[in-house]
Amino acid sequence: MILRTLRFFLDLVLGAAVWVFVVPWCWLVLMQTWNGRVLRGPPPDEYALLAGLLLGLVLMFWRKPNLLLHTWLHENAHALMCVLLWVRVGSISATSGQGGETRHEPIDPLRAVPILIAPYVLPLVLGPLLLGRWLCPAGTLQAILTFTCGLGIWLHLHGLWLNLRLNSFGKGADIPRVGHLLSYALVACSLLLLAAACVVVLYSSQSPLWWSRLFAA
């Protein structure tokens, strides 16, 4: 009872702090990025981006996410955060419709929060697509990557919705263990910053200067 009360209090304090201070900052980053890029004109591969967004939207309403792939990505997000925090991972299991599990060494509460929230804030599919698009020189391949990024945006949102729907309630679910208020605040921050990253990448016509020079060499 005491532990539950303490967890509720920490969720209330930390969650409120993130909502009040961090989420508005993330929103400001997105708005500044939007005003600096989108309002200046269309993206370089606008038709490819539009096609990807439309196809992703159709797929989102037409088919449910593949549960085996979804669970595998979910558990690998836990494992990736473990690696980033120097937590040894024992095993990873994923099933279709029966959930999955990532076993790791015992950890302190400070590292438990980012590990538990990792599947809801890490874009394991969209992130690499954006990185590839950002590094790709202008041309046909860049247009293809722009298309896949547009598709990946909706797939990311679809998977996130499924994640939140399946893991917001219930014994042992990730969100209650982190705290609902804090979890949703962290998800909001992730979405806002990811949206800003999408704008920066998809409205860039050239790859970074240092990468272009390396690619040319």
FIKOLZA-1660 file (N, C-alpha, C; in steps of 0.1 Angstrom, whole numbers, plus 5000, padded with zeros to 4 digits):
% residues 217
   i   px   py   pz ch aa at
   1 5008 4988 5000  A  M  N
   1 5000 5000 5000  A  M CA
   1 5009 5013 5000  A  M  C
   2 5019 5013 5008  A  I  N
   2 5028 5024 5009  A  I CA
   2 5036 5026 4996  A  I  C
   3 5040 5015 4990  A  L  N
   3 5047 5015 4978  A  L CA
   3 5038 5020 4966  A  L  C
   4 5026 5016 4966  A  R  N
   4 5016 5021 4956  A  R CA
   4 5014 5036 4957  A  R  C
   5 5012 5040 4970  A  T  N
   5 5010 5054 4972  A  T CA
   5 5022 5063 4968  A  T  C
   6 5034 5058 4971  A  L  N
   6 5046 5065 4967  A  L CA
   6 5047 5065 4952  A  L  C
   7 5044 5054 4945  A  R  N
   7 5045 5054 4930  A  R CA
   7 5035 5064 4924  A  R  C
   8 5023 5065 4930  A  F  N
   8 5012 5074 4925  A  F CA
   8 5017 5088 4927  A  F  C
   9 5023 5091 4938  A  F  N
   9 5028 5105 4941  A  F CA
   9 5039 5109 4931  A  F  C
  10 5048 5100 4929  A  L  N
  10 5059 5103 4920  A  L CA
  10 5054 5105 4906  A  L  C
  11 5044 5096 4902  A  D  N
  11 5039 5098 4888  A  D CA
  11 5032 5111 4887  A  D  C
  12 5025 5115 4898  A  L  N
  12 5018 5128 4897  A  L CA
  12 5028 5140 4896  A  L  C
  13 5038 5140 4904  A  V  N
  13 5048 5151 4904  A  V CA
  13 5056 5151 4891  A  V  C
  14 5062 5140 4888  A  L  N
  14 5071 5139 4876  A  L CA
  14 5062 5141 4863  A  L  C
  15 5051 5135 4863  A  G  N
  15 5042 5136 4851  A  G CA
  15 5038 5151 4849  A  G  C
  16 5034 5157 4860  A  A  N
  16 5029 5171 4859  A  A CA
  16 5041 5180 4855  A  A  C
  17 5053 5177 4860  A  A  N
  17 5065 5185 4856  A  A CA
  17 5068 5184 4841  A  A  C
  18 5067 5172 4836  A  V  N
  18 5070 5170 4822  A  V CA
  18 5059 5177 4813  A  V  C
  19 5046 5176 4817  A  W  N
  19 5036 5182 4810  A  W CA
  19 5037 5197 4810  A  W  C
  20 5041 5203 4821  A  V  N
  20 5042 5217 4823  A  V CA
  20 5054 5223 4816  A  V  C
  21 5065 5217 4817  A  F  N
  21 5078 5223 4813  A  F CA
  21 5083 5216 4800  A  F  C
  22 5083 5203 4799  A  V  N
  22 5090 5197 4787  A  V CA
  22 5081 5196 4775  A  V  C
  23 5069 5193 4777  A  V  N
  23 5060 5192 4765  A  V CA
  23 5058 5205 4758  A  V  C
  24 5056 5216 4765  A  P  N
  24 5056 5229 4758  A  P CA
  24 5069 5233 4750  A  P  C
  25 5080 5229 4756  A  W  N
  25 5093 5231 4749  A  W CA
  25 5094 5223 4736  A  W  C
  26 5089 5210 4737  A  C  N
  26 5089 5202 4725  A  C CA
  26 5079 5207 4714  A  C  C
  27 5068 5213 4719  A  W  N
  27 5059 5219 4710  A  W CA
  27 5065 5231 4703  A  W  C
  28 5073 5239 4711  A  L  N
  28 5080 5251 4705  A  L CA
  28 5090 5247 4695  A  L  C
  29 5097 5236 4697  A  V  N
  29 5107 5231 4688  A  V CA
  29 5100 5227 4675  A  V  C
  30 5088 5220 4676  A  L  N
  30 5081 5216 4664  A  L CA
  30 5076 5229 4656  A  L  C
  31 5070 5239 4663  A  M  N
  31 5065 5250 4657  A  M CA
  31 5076 5258 4650  A  M  C
  32 5088 5260 4656  A  Q  N
  32 5099 5267 4650  A  Q CA
  32 5104 5260 4638  A  Q  C
  33 5104 5246 4638  A  T  N
  33 5108 5238 4627  A  T CA
  33 5098 5240 4616  A  T  C
  34 5085 5239 4619  A  W  N
  34 5074 5240 4609  A  W CA
  34 5075 5253 4602  A  W  C
  35 5076 5264 4610  A  N  N
  35 5076 5278 4604  A  N CA
  35 5088 5280 4595  A  N  C
  36 5099 5274 4599  A  G  N
  36 5112 5275 4592  A  G CA
  36 5113 5267 4579  A  G  C
  37 5105 5256 4578  A  R  N
  37 5106 5247 4567  A  R CA
  37 5093 5247 4559  A  R  C
  38 5082 5243 4565  A  V  N
  38 5070 5240 4558  A  V CA
  38 5064 5253 4551  A  V  C
  39 5065 5264 4558  A  L  N
  39 5058 5276 4553  A  L CA
  39 5066 5282 4541  A  L  C
  40 5078 5277 4539  A  R  N
  40 5086 5282 4528  A  R CA
  40 5083 5276 4514  A  R  C
  41 5076 5265 4515  A  G  N
  41 5072 5258 4502  A  G CA
  41 5071 5243 4504  A  G  C
  42 5068 5236 4493  A  P  N
  42 5066 5221 4494  A  P CA
  42 5079 5214 4496  A  P  C
  43 5079 5202 4500  A  P  N
  43 5091 5194 4501  A  P CA
  43 5097 5190 4488  A  P  C
  44 5109 5186 4486  A  P  N
  44 5115 5183 4473  A  P CA
  44 5108 5172 4466  A  P  C
  45 5104 5161 4473  A  D  N
  45 5098 5150 4467  A  D CA
  45 5083 5149 4472  A  D  C
  46 5076 5160 4470  A  E  N
  46 5062 5161 4475  A  E CA
  46 5053 5150 4471  A  E  C
  47 5054 5146 4458  A  Y  N
  47 5044 5135 4453  A  Y CA
  47 5048 5122 4459  A  Y  C
  48 5060 5119 4461  A  A  N
  48 5065 5107 4467  A  A CA
  48 5060 5106 4482  A  A  C
  49 5061 5118 4489  A  L  N
  49 5057 5119 4502  A  L CA
  49 5042 5117 4503  A  L  C
  50 5035 5124 4495  A  L  N
  50 5020 5123 4495  A  L CA
  50 5016 5108 4492  A  L  C
  51 5022 5102 4483  A  A  N
  51 5018 5088 4480  A  A CA
  51 5021 5079 4492  A  A  C
  52 5032 5081 4498  A  G  N
  52 5035 5073 4510  A  G CA
  52 5025 5075 4521  A  G  C
  53 5022 5088 4524  A  L  N
  53 5012 5091 4534  A  L CA
  53 4998 5085 4531  A  L  C
  54 4994 5086 4519  A  L  N
  54 4981 5080 4515  A  L CA
  54 4981 5065 4516  A  L  C
  55 4991 5059 4511  A  L  N
  55 4992 5044 4512  A  L CA
  55 4992 5040 4527  A  L  C
  56 5000 5047 4535  A  G  N
  56 5001 5043 4549  A  G CA
  56 4987 5045 4556  A  G  C
  57 4980 5055 4552  A  L  N
  57 4967 5058 4558  A  L CA
  57 4957 5047 4554  A  L  C
  58 4958 5043 4542  A  V  N
  58 4949 5032 4537  A  V CA
  58 4952 5019 4544  A  V  C
  59 4965 5016 4545  A  L  N
  59 4969 5003 4552  A  L CA
  59 4965 5003 4567  A  L  C
  60 4966 5015 4573  A  M  N
  60 4962 5016 4587  A  M CA
  60 4948 5012 4590  A  M  C
  61 4939 5016 4581  A  F  N
  61 4924 5013 4582  A  F CA
  61 4921 5000 4576  A  F  C
  62 4929 4995 4567  A  W  N
  62 4926 4982 4560  A  W CA
  62 4930 4970 4568  A  W  C
  63 4942 4970 4574  A  R  N
  63 4948 4959 4580  A  R CA
  63 4952 4962 4595  A  R  C
  64 4951 4952 4603  A  K  N
  64 4956 4954 4617  A  K CA
  64 4971 4951 4616  A  K  C
  65 4979 4956 4626  A  P  N
  65 4993 4954 4626  A  P CA
  65 4996 4939 4628  A  P  C
  66 5006 4934 4622  A  N  N
  66 5010 4920 4624  A  N CA
  66 5015 4918 4638  A  N  C
  67 5008 4910 4646  A  L  N
  67 5011 4909 4661  A  L CA
  67 5025 4904 4664  A  L  C
  68 5029 4894 4655  A  L  N
  68 5043 4889 4658  A  L CA
  68 5053 4899 4655  A  L  C
  69 5052 4906 4644  A  L  N
  69 5062 4917 4641  A  L CA
  69 5061 4928 4652  A  L  C
  70 5049 4932 4655  A  H  N
  70 5047 4943 4665  A  H CA
  70 5053 4939 4678  A  H  C
  71 5051 4927 4683  A  T  N
  71 5056 4922 4696  A  T CA
  71 5071 4921 4695  A  T  C
  72 5077 4917 4684  A  W  N
  72 5091 4916 4682  A  W CA
  72 5097 4930 4683  A  W  C
  73 5091 4940 4676  A  L  N
  73 5096 4953 4677  A  L CA
  73 5095 4959 4691  A  L  C
  74 5084 4956 4698  A  H  N
  74 5082 4961 4712  A  H CA
  74 5093 4955 4721  A  H  C
  75 5095 4943 4720  A  E  N
  75 5105 4937 4729  A  E CA
  75 5119 4942 4726  A  E  C
  76 5122 4944 4713  A  N  N
  76 5135 4948 4709  A  N CA
  76 5137 4963 4713  A  N  C
  77 5127 4971 4714  A  A  N
  77 5128 4984 4720  A  A CA
  77 5132 4984 4734  A  A  C
  78 5126 4975 4742  A  H  N
  78 5131 4973 4756  A  H CA
  78 5145 4969 4756  A  H  C
  79 5149 4959 4748  A  A  N
  79 5163 4954 4748  A  A CA
  79 5173 4965 4743  A  A  C
  80 5169 4973 4733  A  L  N
  80 5178 4984 4729  A  L CA
  80 5181 4994 4740  A  L  C
  81 5170 4998 4747  A  M  N
  81 5172 5007 4758  A  M CA
  81 5180 5001 4769  A  M  C
  82 5179 4988 4771  A  C  N
  82 5188 4981 4781  A  C CA
  82 5202 4983 4777  A  C  C
  83 5205 4980 4764  A  V  N
  83 5219 4982 4759  A  V CA
  83 5224 4996 4761  A  V  C
  84 5216 5006 4758  A  L  N
  84 5220 5020 4759  A  L CA
  84 5223 5024 4774  A  L  C
  85 5216 5017 4783  A  L  N
  85 5218 5020 4797  A  L CA
  85 5227 5010 4804  A  L  C
  86 5234 5002 4796  A  W  N
  86 5244 4992 4802  A  W CA
  86 5237 4982 4811  A  W  C
  87 5226 4977 4807  A  V  N
  87 5219 4967 4814  A  V CA
  87 5220 4954 4806  A  V  C
  88 5225 4943 4812  A  R  N
  88 5227 4931 4804  A  R CA
  88 5213 4924 4801  A  R  C
  89 5211 4921 4788  A  V  N
  89 5199 4914 4784  A  V CA
  89 5201 4899 4784  A  V  C
  90 5192 4892 4790  A  G  N
  90 5193 4877 4790  A  G CA
  90 5187 4871 4778  A  G  C
  91 5174 4873 4776  A  S  N
  91 5167 4867 4764  A  S CA
  91 5156 4876 4760  A  S  C
  92 5151 4874 4747  A  I  N
  92 5140 4881 4742  A  I CA
  92 5131 4871 4735  A  I  C
  93 5118 4871 4739  A  S  N
  93 5108 4862 4733  A  S CA
  93 5096 4870 4727  A  S  C
  94 5091 4866 4716  A  A  N
  94 5079 4873 4710  A  A CA
  94 5070 4863 4704  A  A  C
  95 5057 4864 4706  A  T  N
  95 5047 4855 4700  A  T CA
  95 5036 4864 4693  A  T  C
  96 5028 4857 4686  A  S  N
  96 5017 4863 4679  A  S CA
  96 5004 4862 4687  A  S  C
  97 5001 4873 4694  A  G  N
  97 4989 4874 4702  A  G CA
  97 4990 4870 4716  A  G  C
  98 5002 4864 4720  A  Q  N
  98 5004 4860 4734  A  Q CA
  98 5014 4869 4741  A  Q  C
  99 5018 4880 4735  A  G  N
  99 5027 4889 4742  A  G CA
  99 5042 4884 4740  A  G  C
 100 5051 4891 4747  A  G  N
 100 5065 4888 4747  A  G CA
 100 5071 4891 4760  A  G  C
 101 5084 4889 4760  A  E  N
 101 5092 4892 4773  A  E CA
 101 5106 4895 4769  A  E  C
 102 5112 4905 4776  A  T  N
 102 5126 4908 4776  A  T CA
 102 5132 4906 4790  A  T  C
 103 5140 4896 4791  A  R  N
 103 5146 4894 4804  A  R CA
 103 5160 4901 4805  A  R  C
 104 5162 4907 4816  A  H  N
 104 5174 4914 4818  A  H CA
 104 5178 4914 4833  A  H  C
 105 5190 4918 4836  A  E  N
 105 5195 4918 4850  A  E CA
 105 5187 4927 4858  A  E  C
 106 5187 4925 4872  A  P  N
 106 5179 4934 4880  A  P CA
 106 5184 4949 4879  A  P  C
 107 5175 4958 4879  A  I  N
 107 5178 4972 4877  A  I CA
 107 5172 4981 4888  A  I  C
 108 5177 4993 4889  A  D  N
 108 5172 5003 4899  A  D CA
 108 5160 5010 4892  A  D  C
 109 5151 5016 4900  A  P  N
 109 5139 5023 4895  A  P CA
 109 5143 5034 4885  A  P  C
 110 5154 5040 4886  A  L  N
 110 5158 5051 4877  A  L CA
 110 5160 5046 4863  A  L  C
 111 5165 5034 4861  A  R  N
 111 5167 5029 4848  A  R CA
 111 5155 5021 4843  A  R  C
 112 5146 5017 4852  A  A  N
 112 5135 5010 4849  A  A CA
 112 5125 5018 4840  A  A  C
 113 5124 5031 4843  A  V  N
 113 5114 5039 4836  A  V CA
 113 5117 5040 4821  A  V  C
 114 5130 5044 4817  A  P  N
 114 5132 5045 4803  A  P CA
 114 5132 5031 4796  A  P  C
 115 5135 5020 4803  A  I  N
 115 5134 5007 4797  A  I CA
 115 5119 5003 4795  A  I  C
 116 5111 5006 4804  A  L  N
 116 5096 5003 4803  A  L CA
 116 5090 5011 4792  A  L  C
 117 5094 5024 4791  A  I  N
 117 5087 5033 4782  A  I CA
 117 5093 5033 4768  A  I  C
 118 5104 5025 4766  A  A  N
 118 5111 5025 4753  A  A CA
 118 5102 5022 4741  A  A  C
 119 5094 5012 4741  A  P  N
 119 5086 5008 4729  A  P CA
 119 5076 5019 4725  A  P  C
 120 5073 5029 4734  A  Y  N
 120 5063 5039 4731  A  Y CA
 120 5070 5052 4727  A  Y  C
 121 5083 5053 4727  A  V  N
 121 5090 5065 4724  A  V CA
 121 5101 5063 4713  A  V  C
 122 5105 5051 4711  A  L  N
 122 5116 5048 4701  A  L CA
 122 5110 5044 4688  A  L  C
 123 5113 5052 4677  A  P  N
 123 5108 5048 4664  A  P CA
 123 5117 5038 4657  A  P  C
 124 5116 5025 4660  A  L  N
 124 5125 5016 4655  A  L CA
 124 5125 5014 4640  A  L  C
 125 5113 5016 4634  A  V  N
 125 5112 5015 4620  A  V CA
 125 5114 5029 4613  A  V  C
 126 5106 5039 4618  A  L  N
 126 5106 5052 4612  A  L CA
 126 5120 5059 4614  A  L  C
 127 5126 5057 4625  A  G  N
 127 5139 5063 4628  A  G CA
 127 5150 5060 4617  A  G  C
 128 5152 5047 4615  A  P  N
 128 5162 5043 4604  A  P CA
 128 5158 5048 4590  A  P  C
 129 5145 5049 4587  A  L  N
 129 5141 5054 4574  A  L CA
 129 5144 5069 4573  A  L  C
 130 5142 5076 4584  A  L  N
 130 5145 5091 4584  A  L CA
 130 5160 5093 4582  A  L  C
 131 5168 5085 4590  A  L  N
 131 5182 5086 4589  A  L CA
 131 5187 5083 4575  A  L  C
 132 5182 5073 4569  A  G  N
 132 5186 5070 4555  A  G CA
 132 5182 5081 4545  A  G  C
 133 5170 5086 4547  A  R  N
 133 5166 5097 4538  A  R CA
 133 5174 5110 4540  A  R  C
 134 5178 5112 4552  A  W  N
 134 5186 5124 4555  A  W CA
 134 5200 5123 4549  A  W  C
 135 5206 5111 4549  A  L  N
 135 5219 5109 4544  A  L CA
 135 5220 5107 4529  A  L  C
 136 5208 5104 4523  A  C  N
 136 5208 5100 4509  A  C CA
 136 5210 5113 4500  A  C  C
 137 5218 5112 4490  A  P  N
 137 5219 5123 4480  A  P CA
 137 5206 5124 4472  A  P  C
 138 5204 5136 4466  A  A  N
 138 5192 5139 4458  A  A CA
 138 5192 5129 4446  A  A  C
 139 5180 5125 4443  A  G  N
 139 5179 5116 4432  A  G CA
 139 5167 5106 4434  A  G  C
 140 5167 5095 4426  A  T  N
 140 5156 5086 4427  A  T CA
 140 5156 5078 4440  A  T  C
 141 5167 5075 4445  A  L  N
 141 5167 5068 4458  A  L CA
 141 5162 5077 4469  A  L  C
 142 5165 5089 4469  A  Q  N
 142 5159 5099 4479  A  Q CA
 142 5144 5099 4478  A  Q  C
 143 5139 5099 4466  A  A  N
 143 5124 5099 4464  A  A CA
 143 5118 5087 4469  A  A  C
 144 5125 5075 4467  A  I  N
 144 5120 5063 4472  A  I CA
 144 5119 5063 4488  A  I  C
 145 5130 5068 4494  A  L  N
 145 5131 5069 4508  A  L CA
 145 5121 5078 4514  A  L  C
 146 5118 5089 4506  A  T  N
 146 5107 5098 4510  A  T CA
 146 5094 5091 4511  A  T  C
 147 5091 5083 4501  A  F  N
 147 5079 5075 4500  A  F CA
 147 5078 5066 4512  A  F  C
 148 5089 5059 4515  A  T  N
 148 5088 5049 4526  A  T CA
 148 5087 5057 4540  A  T  C
 149 5093 5069 4541  A  C  N
 149 5091 5076 4553  A  C CA
 149 5076 5080 4555  A  C  C
 150 5070 5085 4544  A  G  N
 150 5056 5088 4545  A  G CA
 150 5048 5076 4549  A  G  C
 151 5051 5064 4544  A  L  N
 151 5044 5052 4548  A  L CA
 151 5047 5049 4562  A  L  C
 152 5060 5051 4566  A  G  N
 152 5064 5047 4580  A  G CA
 152 5058 5056 4590  A  G  C
 153 5055 5068 4587  A  I  N
 153 5048 5077 4597  A  I CA
 153 5035 5071 4602  A  I  C
 154 5027 5067 4592  A  W  N
 154 5014 5061 4597  A  W CA
 154 5016 5048 4603  A  W  C
 155 5026 5040 4599  A  L  N
 155 5028 5027 4605  A  L CA
 155 5033 5029 4619  A  L  C
 156 5041 5039 4622  A  H  N
 156 5046 5042 4635  A  H CA
 156 5034 5046 4644  A  H  C
 157 5025 5055 4639  A  L  N
 157 5013 5059 4647  A  L CA
 157 5004 5047 4650  A  L  C
 158 5002 5038 4640  A  H  N
 158 4994 5027 4641  A  H CA
 158 4999 5017 4652  A  H  C
 159 5012 5015 4651  A  G  N
 159 5019 5006 4661  A  G CA
 159 5018 5012 4675  A  G  C
 160 5020 5025 4676  A  L  N
 160 5020 5032 4689  A  L CA
 160 5006 5031 4695  A  L  C
 161 4995 5033 4687  A  W  N
 161 4982 5032 4692  A  W CA
 161 4979 5018 4697  A  W  C
 162 4984 5008 4690  A  L  N
 162 4982 4994 4694  A  L CA
 162 4989 4991 4707  A  L  C
 163 5002 4997 4708  A  N  N
 163 5010 4996 4720  A  N CA
 163 5002 5001 4732  A  N  C
 164 4997 5014 4731  A  L  N
 164 4990 5020 4742  A  L CA
 164 4977 5013 4746  A  L  C
 165 4970 5008 4736  A  R  N
 165 4958 5001 4738  A  R CA
 165 4960 4988 4746  A  R  C
 166 4971 4981 4743  A  L  N
 166 4973 4968 4749  A  L CA
 166 4980 4969 4762  A  L  C
 167 4987 4980 4765  A  N  N
 167 4996 4981 4776  A  N CA
 167 4993 4992 4786  A  N  C
 168 4982 4999 4785  A  S  N
 168 4979 5009 4794  A  S CA
 168 4972 5005 4807  A  S  C
 169 4967 4993 4807  A  F  N
 169 4960 4987 4818  A  F CA
 169 4963 4973 4820  A  F  C
 170 4962 4968 4832  A  G  N
 170 4964 4954 4835  A  G CA
 170 4976 4951 4843  A  G  C
 171 4976 4940 4850  A  K  N
 171 4987 4936 4859  A  K CA
 171 5000 4934 4850  A  K  C
 172 5011 4940 4854  A  G  N
 172 5023 4938 4847  A  G CA
 172 5025 4947 4835  A  G  C
 173 5015 4955 4831  A  A  N
 173 5016 4963 4819  A  A CA
 173 5026 4974 4821  A  A  C
 174 5032 4978 4810  A  D  N
 174 5043 4988 4811  A  D CA
 174 5038 5002 4816  A  D  C
 175 5027 5007 4810  A  I  N
 175 5023 5020 4814  A  I CA
 175 5020 5022 4828  A  I  C
 176 5012 5013 4835  A  P  N
 176 5009 5015 4849  A  P CA
 176 5022 5014 4857  A  P  C
 177 5032 5006 4853  A  R  N
 177 5044 5005 4861  A  R CA
 177 5052 5018 4860  A  R  C
 178 5051 5025 4849  A  V  N
 178 5058 5038 4848  A  V CA
 178 5050 5049 4855  A  V  C
 179 5036 5048 4853  A  G  N
 179 5027 5058 4857  A  G CA
 179 5020 5064 4845  A  G  C
 180 5007 5065 4846  A  H  N
 180 5000 5070 4834  A  H CA
 180 5003 5084 4830  A  H  C
 181 5003 5093 4840  A  L  N
 181 5006 5107 4837  A  L CA
 181 5019 5109 4831  A  L  C
 182 5030 5103 4837  A  L  N
 182 5043 5104 4832  A  L CA
 182 5045 5097 4818  A  L  C
 183 5039 5086 4817  A  S  N
 183 5040 5078 4804  A  S CA
 183 5034 5086 4792  A  S  C
 184 5022 5091 4794  A  Y  N
 184 5016 5099 4783  A  Y CA
 184 5024 5112 4780  A  Y  C
 185 5029 5118 4791  A  A  N
 185 5038 5130 4788  A  A CA
 185 5050 5127 4780  A  A  C
 186 5056 5115 4783  A  L  N
 186 5068 5111 4776  A  L CA
 186 5065 5108 4761  A  L  C
 187 5053 5101 4760  A  V  N
 187 5049 5098 4746  A  V CA
 187 5046 5111 4738  A  V  C
 188 5040 5121 4744  A  A  N
 188 5037 5133 4738  A  A CA
 188 5050 5140 4734  A  A  C
 189 5060 5140 4742  A  C  N
 189 5073 5146 4739  A  C CA
 189 5079 5139 4727  A  C  C
 190 5079 5126 4727  A  S  N
 190 5084 5118 4717  A  S CA
 190 5078 5121 4703  A  S  C
 191 5064 5122 4703  A  L  N
 191 5057 5125 4691  A  L CA
 191 5060 5138 4685  A  L  C
 192 5061 5148 4694  A  L  N
 192 5064 5162 4690  A  L CA
 192 5078 5163 4684  A  L  C
 193 5088 5157 4691  A  L  N
 193 5102 5158 4686  A  L CA
 193 5103 5149 4673  A  L  C
 194 5096 5138 4672  A  L  N
 194 5097 5130 4660  A  L CA
 194 5091 5137 4648  A  L  C
 195 5080 5145 4651  A  A  N
 195 5074 5153 4640  A  A CA
 195 5083 5163 4636  A  A  C
 196 5090 5170 4645  A  A  N
 196 5100 5180 4641  A  A CA
 196 5111 5173 4632  A  A  C
 197 5116 5161 4636  A  A  N
 197 5126 5155 4629  A  A CA
 197 5121 5151 4615  A  A  C
 198 5108 5147 4613  A  C  N
 198 5103 5144 4600  A  C CA
 198 5103 5156 4591  A  C  C
 199 5099 5168 4597  A  V  N
 199 5099 5180 4589  A  V CA
 199 5113 5184 4585  A  V  C
 200 5123 5183 4594  A  V  N
 200 5136 5186 4590  A  V CA
 200 5142 5177 4579  A  V  C
 201 5139 5164 4580  A  V  N
 201 5145 5155 4571  A  V CA
 201 5137 5156 4557  A  V  C
 202 5124 5155 4558  A  L  N
 202 5116 5154 4545  A  L CA
 202 5116 5167 4537  A  L  C
 203 5119 5178 4544  A  Y  N
 203 5120 5191 4537  A  Y CA
 203 5135 5195 4533  A  Y  C
 204 5144 5186 4535  A  S  N
 204 5158 5188 4531  A  S CA
 204 5160 5182 4517  A  S  C
 205 5166 5190 4509  A  S  N
 205 5168 5185 4495  A  S CA
 205 5182 5179 4493  A  S  C
 206 5191 5181 4502  A  Q  N
 206 5204 5176 4501  A  Q CA
 206 5209 5169 4514  A  Q  C
 207 5217 5160 4513  A  S  N
 207 5223 5153 4525  A  S CA
 207 5233 5162 4532  A  S  C
 208 5236 5159 4544  A  P  N
 208 5246 5168 4552  A  P CA
 208 5259 5170 4544  A  P  C
 209 5265 5181 4546  A  L  N
 209 5277 5185 4538  A  L CA
 209 5288 5174 4541  A  L  C
 210 5290 5171 4553  A  W  N
 210 5301 5161 4556  A  W CA
 210 5298 5148 4550  A  W  C
 211 5286 5144 4549  A  W  N
 211 5283 5131 4543  A  W CA
 211 5284 5131 4528  A  W  C
 212 5280 5143 4522  A  S  N
 212 5281 5144 4508  A  S CA
 212 5295 5144 4503  A  S  C
 213 5304 5150 4511  A  R  N
 213 5318 5149 4507  A  R CA
 213 5324 5135 4508  A  R  C
 214 5320 5128 4519  A  L  N
 214 5324 5114 4520  A  L CA
 214 5318 5105 4509  A  L  C
 215 5306 5108 4506  A  F  N
 215 5299 5100 4495  A  F CA
 215 5306 5103 4482  A  F  C
 216 5310 5115 4479  A  A  N
 216 5316 5119 4467  A  A CA
 216 5330 5113 4466  A  A  C
 217 5337 5112 4477  A  A  N
 217 5350 5106 4477  A  A CA
 217 5350 5091 4474  A  A  C
% end
